């Protein structure tokens, strides 16, 4: 299973903003990083098939 078209660019561009949002939700940088990684993995695995 390959990466959806544009996924790497999206991650590179949106990660700082998404990480800040995740930090505001969790108030812990480690948990925020885990949350962001989980969300991106779920999108890559499941959400990318919904076009």
C-alpha positions as CSV (number, residue, x, y, z in Angstrom):
1,X,0.0,0.0,0.0
2,X,1.6,3.2,-1.1
3,X,1.1,6.7,0.1
4,X,-1.8,8.7,-1.2
5,X,-0.9,11.4,-3.7
6,X,0.2,14.6,-1.9
7,X,0.3,12.9,1.5
8,X,4.0,13.7,2.2
9,X,3.5,17.3,1.2
10,X,0.4,17.6,3.4
11,X,2.2,16.1,6.4
12,X,5.3,18.4,5.9
13,X,3.1,21.5,5.6
14,X,0.5,20.7,8.2
15,X,2.4,18.9,11.0
16,X,3.6,22.0,12.9
17,X,0.0,23.3,13.1
18,X,-1.5,20.0,13.9
19,X,1.1,19.3,16.6
20,X,0.3,22.7,18.3
21,X,-3.4,21.8,18.2
22,X,-2.7,18.3,19.6
23,X,-0.6,19.9,22.4
24,X,-3.5,22.2,23.3
25,X,-5.7,19.2,23.6
26,X,-3.3,17.1,25.6
27,X,-1.1,19.6,27.4
28,X,1.8,17.2,27.1
29,X,4.2,17.2,24.1
30,X,4.8,13.4,24.2
31,X,1.1,12.7,24.1
32,X,0.6,15.4,21.4
33,X,3.2,13.7,19.2
34,X,1.5,10.3,19.8
35,X,-1.9,11.8,19.0
36,X,-0.6,13.4,15.8
37,X,1.1,10.2,14.7
38,X,-2.0,8.1,15.3
39,X,-4.2,10.6,13.5
40,X,-1.9,10.7,10.4
41,X,-1.6,6.9,10.4
42,X,-5.4,6.4,10.6
43,X,-5.8,8.9,7.7
44,X,-3.2,7.1,5.7
45,X,-4.7,3.7,6.4
46,X,-8.4,4.4,6.2
47,X,-9.3,8.0,5.3
48,X,-7.2,8.1,2.2
49,X,-9.6,5.6,0.5
50,X,-12.5,8.1,0.8
51,X,-12.1,10.4,-2.1
